[in-house]
């Protein structure tokens, strides 16, 4: 197994040139806690900035594609599919991102980046509804961002 090398204070990207291209899938998810009144506004499409779920979906896809530009030692890889699922609950939204690729390295960083940016986009879209009288966000919380599945070498 290869790791990023640090020699003489220099950080180097892992050499994956000898690895075979295989099908890879990663699924990441995260959750944003919101006021129930904010959830109602999202469902009614009554948020001043527009359609929250559509914006979060687009932002997440863009983030997946830009992951190697954001994370320094992340390899640019051919993304073959990105899918977002949004589970809207009474006090929050669970976001799940599935990324597929055929290549030499995994796609979990892409899935994590996509979920994170989708969650941040939701927060940005609804922040005016979430602020308290002091301009703070006492109930808004992004939590449990994690990889829930990683598959290497098989079609799913």
C-alpha positions as CSV (number, residue, x, y, z in Angstrom):
1,X,0.0,0.0,0.0
2,X,1.4,3.4,-1.0
3,X,1.1,6.5,1.2
4,X,2.0,10.1,0.7
5,X,5.7,10.5,1.2
6,X,7.3,13.2,3.3
7,X,11.1,13.4,2.7
8,X,13.3,16.4,3.5
9,X,10.1,18.4,4.4
10,X,8.6,17.8,1.0
11,X,5.2,16.2,0.5
12,X,4.7,14.1,-2.6
13,X,1.6,12.6,-4.2
14,X,1.4,8.8,-4.0
15,X,2.5,7.1,-7.2
16,X,-0.4,5.0,-8.5
17,X,0.9,4.5,-12.0
18,X,1.4,0.7,-11.6
19,X,-2.1,0.1,-10.2
20,X,-4.7,-1.3,-12.5
21,X,-7.9,0.6,-13.4
22,X,-10.8,-0.9,-11.6
23,X,-14.4,0.1,-11.0
24,X,-14.7,2.1,-7.8
25,X,-17.7,3.4,-5.8
26,X,-17.8,5.5,-2.7
27,X,-20.9,6.7,-0.7
28,X,-20.6,9.5,1.8
29,X,-23.3,11.1,3.9
30,X,-23.9,13.9,6.3
31,X,-26.7,15.7,8.1
32,X,-27.7,19.2,8.7
33,X,-30.0,20.1,11.6
34,X,-32.5,22.9,10.9
35,X,-35.5,24.5,12.5
36,X,-38.8,22.8,11.6
37,X,-40.0,26.1,10.1
38,X,-37.0,26.1,7.8
39,X,-37.8,22.6,6.7
40,X,-41.4,23.8,5.9
41,X,-40.0,26.7,3.8
42,X,-37.8,24.3,1.9
43,X,-40.6,21.9,1.2
44,X,-42.9,24.8,0.1
45,X,-40.0,26.2,-2.1
46,X,-40.5,29.4,-0.1
47,X,-36.8,30.3,0.5
48,X,-35.6,33.7,-0.8
49,X,-32.5,32.3,-2.4
50,X,-34.4,29.7,-4.4
51,X,-34.7,26.0,-4.6
52,X,-32.5,24.7,-1.8
53,X,-32.3,21.1,-2.9
54,X,-31.6,21.9,-6.5
55,X,-28.8,24.3,-5.6
56,X,-27.2,21.9,-3.1
57,X,-27.3,19.1,-5.7
58,X,-25.6,21.3,-8.3
59,X,-23.0,22.6,-5.8
60,X,-22.3,19.0,-4.7
61,X,-21.7,17.8,-8.2
62,X,-19.4,20.7,-8.9
63,X,-17.5,20.0,-5.7
64,X,-17.0,16.3,-6.6
65,X,-15.4,17.4,-9.9
66,X,-13.2,20.0,-8.3
67,X,-11.9,17.8,-5.4
68,X,-8.3,17.5,-6.6
69,X,-8.2,21.3,-6.8
70,X,-9.2,21.6,-3.2
71,X,-7.3,18.7,-1.5
72,X,-3.6,19.0,-2.4
73,X,-2.6,15.3,-2.6
74,X,-5.8,14.1,-4.2
75,X,-5.4,12.6,-7.7
76,X,-7.5,13.9,-10.5
77,X,-9.6,10.9,-11.6
78,X,-12.2,10.2,-14.2
79,X,-15.6,10.6,-12.5
80,X,-18.2,8.4,-14.3
81,X,-21.2,9.2,-12.2
82,X,-22.3,11.4,-9.3
83,X,-25.7,11.0,-7.5
84,X,-27.2,12.9,-4.6
85,X,-30.1,11.8,-2.4
86,X,-31.7,14.2,0.0
87,X,-33.8,12.8,2.9
88,X,-35.8,15.7,4.3
89,X,-36.9,15.1,7.9
90,X,-38.8,17.3,10.3
91,X,-35.7,18.7,11.9
92,X,-33.0,18.3,9.2
93,X,-31.8,16.9,6.0
94,X,-29.6,13.9,5.4
95,X,-27.5,14.2,2.2
96,X,-26.0,11.1,0.6
97,X,-23.5,11.3,-2.3
98,X,-22.6,8.3,-4.5
99,X,-19.5,8.7,-6.7
100,X,-18.4,6.2,-9.3
101,X,-15.2,6.0,-11.3
102,X,-13.0,3.6,-13.2
103,X,-9.4,4.3,-12.2
104,X,-6.3,3.7,-10.1
105,X,-7.5,5.3,-6.9
106,X,-10.6,5.5,-4.8
107,X,-13.4,8.1,-4.9
108,X,-14.1,8.6,-1.2
109,X,-12.6,12.1,-1.0
110,X,-14.8,13.1,-3.9
111,X,-17.9,11.7,-2.1
112,X,-16.9,13.5,1.1
113,X,-16.3,16.7,-0.6
114,X,-19.6,16.5,-2.5
115,X,-21.6,15.9,0.7
116,X,-19.7,18.7,2.6
117,X,-20.3,21.3,-0.1
118,X,-24.0,20.2,-0.5
119,X,-24.5,20.7,3.3
120,X,-22.7,24.0,3.3
121,X,-24.9,25.1,0.3
122,X,-28.1,24.2,2.2
123,X,-26.8,26.3,5.2
124,X,-26.0,29.2,2.9
125,X,-29.4,29.0,1.2
126,X,-31.4,29.0,4.5
127,X,-29.2,31.1,6.9
128,X,-31.6,34.0,7.0
129,X,-34.3,31.6,8.3
130,X,-31.9,30.0,10.9
131,X,-30.5,33.1,12.5
132,X,-31.7,34.1,16.0
133,X,-32.2,37.7,17.2
134,X,-28.4,38.1,17.7
135,X,-27.5,36.8,14.2
136,X,-26.2,33.5,15.5
137,X,-27.2,29.9,14.5
138,X,-28.0,28.2,17.8
139,X,-29.9,25.2,16.2
140,X,-28.1,24.8,12.9
141,X,-25.6,22.0,12.9
142,X,-23.7,20.0,10.3
143,X,-22.8,16.6,11.7
144,X,-21.8,13.0,11.0
145,X,-20.1,13.5,7.7
146,X,-18.6,10.1,6.9
147,X,-17.9,7.4,4.3
148,X,-20.7,4.8,4.6
149,X,-19.5,2.5,1.8
150,X,-16.5,2.0,-0.4
151,X,-16.4,-0.6,-3.2
152,X,-13.4,-1.5,-5.3
153,X,-13.2,-3.8,-8.3
154,X,-16.8,-4.8,-8.9
155,X,-19.9,-3.4,-10.5
156,X,-22.7,-2.4,-8.3
